Amino acid sequence: MADYIYLWTRKEYETHRASGNATLFCAGSNQFRNRGVKEGDSLYIVACFGGDLYLIGRLDIETLCSAMEANVVSGDDFDFSWAADWAFTHPDDEMPMQFGLVVPINEVRQIRFEGDRPPVFQDGADATLPDPQSFRGVRRITPESAVALDRLLPCNV
């Protein structure tokens, strides 16, 4: 079981926020399988803009499938073709999306990616403005980073 950060663009963040669909049940990417994501892993969905890192939620992957399989898995007629890989959680594990959950800067500084690499900051040594490029795409994080992010989620899901 591994943990990954998955970055949404601001547009994705705003689109989901405006949609009124408050439940995190799937995520799509062209990078999941290439980055080693597997069933049983967790995705921490984040967005980084305006100098803040937003933690939208955690998706515990029950099923990882192709776009062609996603309609069957989801039971939905949504157009999944825009991403090669789709991760779905079990319906009992769906969690509400958190659009106002800003990760405190001290917690952002403690995040570690695979190889114990910290995030990069736009303001260098001051380390108050996280660089969105640090969180770009799909990146594996340490178990300690996952635990710290879990503590920020409502009810420590």
N, C-alpha and C positions, 0 to 999 in steps of 0.2 A: 504494500500500500504506500503510495507516494502522494505528495501534495504539490499543487501547482498554482501559480498566480496566472490568471487569464485577464488581459486588459481589454476592456470595452473602450471604444472611442467616445468622445463626448456626444457625438451624434447618436450612437447606440444607446448611451445612457439616457439622453433626452427622449429618444423614441420610446424606450421601454417605460420611462417615467410617465410620459403622456398617454400611453396606451391604456392605462388603468389595470393592466394585467399585473397584479402584485405578487405573483408566485414564480419562483425560480424553479423550473422543472427540466429545462434543457439548455444546452449551449452548443453553438456550431463554430467550427474553425477548419481551416485547411492545414493546421499544424498539429492537431492533437496526436495523431499516430506517429508523425515524424519526430515529435518531442518525447515519445515514450509513454504517453498517457494510456492507461489501461482501465478496464473495469475494476472497481474497488478503490480507485484513486479518488482524490478530492480536488475540485477546482475552487479557488477563491476568486470570485469575480470582482474586479476592481475597475475604477475609472480614475484617471489622473488629469486634472485640469484646474486652472485658476490657482495653482500653488497648493492644491490639496489632493490627497489620495482618498478616494471614496471606496469603502468596502460594501459592496452590494449584497453579497451573501456567499454561501458555500453550497456547492453542488456535489453531492456524493454520487459517484458514477456507478449506476447499476448496469447500464447498457451503453456500449460504445458501438456505433454503427455507421454505415455509409449513408449518404443522402438518399439513395434509392431505397434503403431499408427504413428510413426515419418515419415515413408515413405510416407504415405498418406498426412500428413500435409505438408511435404517438397516438395512433387512431385518429389522426388529424389530416386534413387535406392542404395544410400549409405548404408553401413552396420551399422545400429544404435544399433545393439545388444550388444555392449560393455558397454552400460550404461542403467540403468533401467528407468531413467527420462530424458526427453528432453524438453528444453525451447526454444521457437521460438519467435522472434520478428515479428512485421508486416513488410512486405517488404518496406513500406515507411519509417520505422524507422531504417533500417539497417544502421550501421555506419562503416566507415573505421577503421580497426584495427591499433592501434598505437604501433609499436614495439620499438620506441625509446623514449617513454614518461616515463622518470624516475620521480617518485614522490619525490619532494624535501624532505630532511630529516626532516625539520621543520614540513612539512605537515604529514609525516609518524607518527611523535610523537603525532600529534593531533587526529589521527584516534581513534575512540572509538567503541568497540564492545558492543553488548547487555550487559546490566548491568554496563555500563560506564567503561568497562575494556580497558586499553591501550594495544598496542602491546608490546611484549617482545623484548628486544634487546640482541644480542649475547655478546656485550661488556658492559652490565650492565648500570651503571650510566652515562657513556659517551654517550649512546644512539645514536650511529652513524651507527650501523650495525643491521638492522632489522632481527629478527630471522624468517626464512621462516615458522617455526612451528606455529607462531602467526597467519598466514594467511591460514593455512592448511584447505583444504576442503571448506566448505560453512559456512560462519559466518555472522550473522546479524550485521549490523552496525547502528549507530545512524543517524537520519536525518541530523544532522550537519556535520557528516563525509561524507555523500553522497553529500551534497552541496559543500563541499570543494573539493571532487574528481571531481565533475562536472565542477568546475571552471578551472580545469587543462586540460580538454578535449578541443580540437579545437572548436572554435566557441561556447563554452559553450553550447553544444548540449542539 
